[in-house]
Amino acid sequence: MQRLRPCNTTSRKSGIHFIMMVVALIVFEYFVFMFCIMPQWFRTAWGITLLLVFHGFFLLMLLAFCQSVMTDPGVVPPNWGFYMGDETKRRRYCKMCNVWKPDRTHHCSICNRCVLNMDHHCPWINNCVGFYNRKFFMQLLFYVYICLLVTTSTGIAWIVLRVLFLIKMQQPIRFIEIWDVCVLVSAMLSIVLLFALTNFIKFHVRLVLENYTTIENLERDASQRSKYDIGSRRNWEQVFGSHILGWMLPFHTTISRPSGDGVRWRVHYTRVVDEDEEQHGAGG
């Protein structure tokens, strides 16, 4: 696994604030779930089962978050360049990094470096999402979503039971405690995040299956298909690796690392030909 290389110090320090916000949100949601919602169900079989399942996904979420933050998304190899026979390839030179950029490589103005297969710069992980950590970023989205489903459903159930209890006991509004407010705030935050993540995850899954990055998706025509699209299964394996177990675990092994090197890419031949014809036609 590649570790993050030094980049723009000022930008990295300012990005720490976003990570602190994420950590604070995780701590708050976990505290409310464990100490406000779940105590009444600790001694039930389904409550224990739920806790075990939740903590399994919670641990995977924390690992994916750490991997997304700490893993180097990919840097242009020092000896990479164009050689004899490469004249037909698109040449792009980065004046900031003083390197030739491989296909799908872009310069990040925040990190102040070129990133292999750059998808976007994510402030919430204070890192670019690129070739080597895109898998971890996607896993982070999935596991956050699952954990939010648990906290939201249990939070809503707790609120309903609490309201029914207050009605039954005919308790006035002043008997609402600070824990009630915490659960209500937690549930509202979880619902908002669930709605936001639903479309965000659908968008990024579609990009992976079609072999696009966010940057490429912004640059393409509506009807255009990626020349790197080599089939949904192989597109998926380029990000998640070839083994199903590796798709779930936030680690890079020989069977769960992204396929390829982030520099050379397999392409769909007919789409490359069509693209070349369009470029020559525009040039003519």
C-alpha positions as CSV (number, residue, x, y, z in Angstrom):
1,M,0.0,0.0,0.0
2,Q,1.3,3.4,-0.9
3,R,1.4,6.0,1.8
4,L,0.6,9.7,1.3
5,R,3.4,11.8,-0.1
6,P,4.0,15.4,1.1
7,C,2.0,18.0,-0.7
8,N,0.8,21.6,-0.2
9,T,1.3,22.1,3.6
10,T,-1.2,24.9,3.9
11,S,-4.0,23.1,2.0
12,R,-3.3,19.9,4.0
13,K,-3.6,21.7,7.3
14,S,-6.8,23.4,6.4
15,G,-8.2,20.1,5.3
16,I,-7.7,18.7,8.8
17,H,-10.7,20.7,10.0
18,F,-12.9,18.6,7.7
19,I,-11.5,15.4,9.1
20,M,-12.1,16.7,12.7
21,M,-15.7,17.4,11.7
22,V,-16.1,13.8,10.4
23,V,-14.6,12.4,13.5
24,A,-16.8,14.5,15.8
25,L,-19.9,13.4,13.9
26,I,-18.9,9.7,14.1
27,V,-18.2,10.1,17.9
28,F,-21.6,11.8,18.4
29,E,-23.6,9.2,16.4
30,Y,-21.8,6.3,18.1
31,F,-22.3,7.8,21.6
32,V,-26.1,8.3,21.0
33,F,-26.5,4.8,19.6
34,M,-24.6,3.0,22.3
35,F,-25.6,5.0,25.4
36,C,-29.0,6.5,24.6
37,I,-30.7,4.1,22.2
38,M,-29.4,0.6,22.8
39,P,-29.3,0.2,26.6
40,Q,-32.9,-0.8,26.7
41,W,-32.2,-3.6,24.3
42,F,-28.9,-4.9,25.6
43,R,-30.4,-8.0,27.2
44,T,-32.5,-9.1,24.2
45,A,-31.2,-11.6,21.6
46,W,-31.9,-9.3,18.7
47,G,-30.3,-6.4,20.5
48,I,-27.0,-8.4,21.0
49,T,-27.2,-9.6,17.4
50,L,-27.7,-6.0,16.1
51,L,-24.7,-4.8,18.2
52,L,-22.4,-7.5,16.8
53,V,-23.5,-6.8,13.2
54,F,-23.3,-3.0,13.7
55,H,-19.8,-3.1,15.2
56,G,-18.6,-5.3,12.4
57,F,-19.6,-2.7,9.8
58,F,-18.5,0.1,12.1
59,L,-15.0,-1.3,12.2
60,L,-14.9,-1.7,8.5
61,M,-16.1,1.9,8.1
62,L,-13.3,3.1,10.4
63,L,-10.7,1.1,8.5
64,A,-12.0,2.3,5.1
65,F,-11.9,5.9,6.4
66,C,-8.3,5.6,7.6
67,Q,-7.2,3.9,4.3
68,S,-8.9,6.7,2.3
69,V,-7.1,9.4,4.3
70,M,-3.7,7.7,4.5
71,T,-3.3,5.9,1.1
72,D,-1.5,7.7,-1.6
73,P,-3.9,7.9,-4.6
74,G,-1.1,7.5,-7.0
75,V,1.8,9.5,-8.4
76,V,3.3,9.6,-11.9
77,P,6.3,7.2,-11.9
78,P,9.6,9.2,-12.1
79,N,10.8,7.4,-15.2
80,W,7.5,7.5,-17.1
81,G,7.4,9.3,-20.4
82,F,6.9,8.9,-24.2
83,Y,9.1,6.7,-26.3
84,M,9.5,5.9,-30.0
85,G,6.2,4.6,-31.3
86,D,4.1,6.7,-28.9
87,E,3.6,9.6,-31.3
88,T,-0.1,8.8,-31.8
89,K,-0.8,9.1,-28.1
90,R,-2.1,12.2,-26.5
91,R,0.7,14.2,-24.9
92,R,-0.1,16.3,-21.8
93,Y,2.6,18.0,-19.9
94,C,2.1,19.4,-16.3
95,K,4.1,22.6,-15.9
96,M,3.5,22.5,-12.2
97,C,5.0,19.1,-11.6
98,N,7.3,19.1,-14.6
99,V,6.1,15.6,-15.8
100,W,4.3,14.1,-18.7
101,K,0.9,13.1,-17.6
102,P,-0.4,9.6,-18.5
103,D,-4.0,9.2,-19.6
104,R,-6.6,9.9,-16.9
105,T,-4.0,11.7,-14.8
106,H,-4.8,15.2,-13.6
107,H,-3.2,17.9,-11.5
108,C,-4.8,18.7,-8.1
109,S,-4.4,22.3,-7.2
110,I,-5.2,21.6,-3.5
111,C,-2.6,18.8,-3.2
112,N,-0.3,20.5,-5.6
113,R,0.6,17.3,-7.5
114,C,-0.5,15.1,-10.3
115,V,-2.7,12.1,-9.4
116,L,-3.1,8.9,-11.3
117,N,-6.7,8.3,-12.5
118,M,-7.9,11.2,-10.4
119,D,-11.6,11.1,-9.6
120,H,-11.9,14.3,-7.4
121,H,-10.4,15.9,-4.4
122,C,-12.5,15.0,-1.3
123,P,-12.2,17.5,1.6
124,W,-13.8,15.1,4.0
125,I,-10.8,12.7,3.7
126,N,-8.3,15.6,3.1
127,N,-7.0,13.6,0.1
128,C,-7.6,13.0,-3.6
129,V,-9.5,10.0,-4.7
130,G,-7.4,8.3,-7.3
131,F,-6.1,5.0,-8.6
132,Y,-4.9,3.4,-5.3
133,N,-7.6,4.6,-2.9
134,R,-10.7,4.8,-5.0
135,K,-11.7,1.4,-3.7
136,F,-11.4,2.5,-0.1
137,F,-13.4,5.7,-0.8
138,M,-16.2,3.6,-2.3
139,Q,-16.1,1.1,0.6
140,L,-16.3,4.1,3.0
141,L,-19.5,5.2,1.4
142,F,-21.0,1.8,1.5
143,Y,-20.2,1.2,5.2
144,V,-21.2,4.7,6.3
145,Y,-24.6,4.0,4.6
146,I,-25.1,0.7,6.4
147,C,-24.2,2.2,9.8
148,L,-26.6,5.1,9.1
149,L,-29.4,2.7,8.3
150,V,-28.9,1.0,11.7
151,T,-28.7,4.3,13.7
152,T,-31.6,5.8,11.8
153,S,-34.0,2.8,12.2
154,T,-33.2,2.3,15.9
155,G,-33.3,6.0,16.5
156,I,-36.8,6.3,15.0
157,A,-38.0,3.2,16.9
158,W,-36.6,4.7,20.1
159,I,-38.4,8.1,19.5
160,V,-41.7,6.4,18.8
161,L,-41.5,4.3,21.9
162,R,-40.5,7.3,24.0
163,V,-43.4,9.4,22.7
164,L,-45.8,6.6,23.4
165,F,-44.4,6.3,26.9
166,L,-44.8,10.0,27.6
167,I,-48.4,9.9,26.3
168,K,-49.2,6.9,28.3
169,M,-47.8,8.4,31.5
170,Q,-49.3,11.8,30.6
171,Q,-46.0,13.5,31.2
172,P,-45.7,17.2,30.2
173,I,-43.2,18.5,27.8
174,R,-40.8,19.6,30.5
175,F,-40.0,16.0,31.3
176,I,-38.2,15.6,28.0
177,E,-34.5,15.0,28.9
178,I,-31.3,15.9,27.2
179,W,-31.0,12.3,25.9
180,D,-34.3,12.7,24.1
181,V,-32.9,15.7,22.3
182,C,-29.6,13.9,21.5
183,V,-31.5,11.0,19.9
184,L,-33.8,13.4,17.9
185,V,-30.8,15.3,16.6
186,S,-28.9,12.1,15.8
187,A,-31.9,10.7,13.9
188,M,-32.4,13.9,11.9
189,L,-28.7,14.0,11.0
190,S,-28.8,10.4,9.9
191,I,-31.9,10.8,7.7
192,V,-30.3,13.8,6.0
193,L,-27.1,12.0,5.4
194,L,-28.9,8.9,4.1
195,F,-30.8,10.9,1.5
196,A,-27.6,12.6,0.4
197,L,-25.5,9.4,0.3
198,T,-28.2,7.5,-1.7
199,N,-27.7,9.5,-4.8
200,F,-24.0,10.0,-4.2
201,I,-23.4,6.2,-4.0
202,K,-25.6,5.5,-7.1
203,F,-23.6,8.1,-9.0
204,H,-20.2,6.7,-8.1
205,V,-21.3,3.0,-8.6
206,R,-22.5,4.0,-12.1
207,L,-19.1,5.7,-12.8
208,V,-17.2,2.6,-11.8
209,L,-19.4,0.3,-13.9
210,E,-19.0,2.6,-16.9
211,N,-15.3,3.2,-16.2
212,Y,-15.5,6.9,-15.8
213,T,-14.1,9.2,-13.2
214,T,-16.0,12.3,-11.9
215,I,-13.7,14.5,-14.0
216,E,-14.2,12.5,-17.2
217,N,-17.9,12.4,-16.5
218,L,-18.0,16.2,-16.4
219,E,-16.1,16.5,-19.7
220,R,-18.0,13.9,-21.8
221,D,-21.1,14.3,-24.0
222,A,-24.3,12.9,-22.7
223,S,-24.5,10.0,-25.1
224,Q,-20.7,9.3,-25.1
225,R,-19.4,6.0,-23.7
226,S,-16.0,5.7,-22.2
227,K,-13.2,4.3,-24.4
228,Y,-11.9,2.6,-21.2
229,D,-15.2,0.7,-20.8
230,I,-14.2,-2.9,-21.1
231,G,-17.3,-4.4,-19.6
232,S,-19.0,-3.9,-16.2
233,R,-17.2,-6.8,-14.5
234,R,-13.7,-5.8,-15.6
235,N,-14.4,-2.2,-15.0
236,W,-15.4,-3.1,-11.4
237,E,-12.2,-5.2,-11.0
238,Q,-10.1,-2.3,-12.1
239,V,-11.1,-0.6,-8.9
240,F,-11.9,-3.4,-6.4
241,G,-9.7,-6.2,-7.5
242,S,-10.5,-9.7,-8.8
243,H,-11.7,-11.4,-5.6
244,I,-15.2,-11.0,-4.1
245,L,-13.8,-11.0,-0.5
246,G,-11.4,-8.3,-1.5
247,W,-14.3,-6.1,-2.6
248,M,-15.5,-5.9,1.0
249,L,-12.2,-5.7,2.9
250,P,-10.4,-2.3,3.0
251,F,-6.9,-3.7,2.3
252,H,-4.7,-4.1,-0.8
253,T,-3.6,-7.7,-1.4
254,T,-2.5,-9.5,-4.5
255,I,-6.1,-10.5,-5.2
256,S,-7.8,-7.3,-3.9
257,R,-5.7,-4.5,-5.3
258,P,-6.8,-2.5,-8.4
259,S,-5.9,-4.2,-11.6
260,G,-3.3,-2.4,-13.7
261,D,-0.8,0.3,-12.7
262,G,-2.8,3.5,-13.2
263,V,-0.6,4.5,-16.1
264,R,-1.4,2.1,-18.9
265,W,-5.1,1.4,-19.6
266,R,-7.0,-1.2,-21.6
267,V,-9.3,0.4,-24.1
268,H,-12.3,-0.5,-26.2
269,Y,-10.8,-0.5,-29.7
270,T,-13.9,0.7,-31.7
271,R,-14.5,3.6,-29.4
272,V,-10.8,4.7,-29.7
273,V,-11.2,4.6,-33.5
274,D,-14.4,6.6,-33.3
275,E,-12.7,9.1,-31.1
276,D,-9.7,9.5,-33.4
277,E,-12.1,9.9,-36.4
278,E,-14.0,12.7,-34.5
279,Q,-10.7,14.4,-33.7
280,H,-9.4,14.2,-37.2
281,G,-12.8,15.4,-38.5
282,A,-12.7,18.4,-36.2
283,G,-9.1,19.1,-37.2
284,G,-10.0,18.9,-40.9
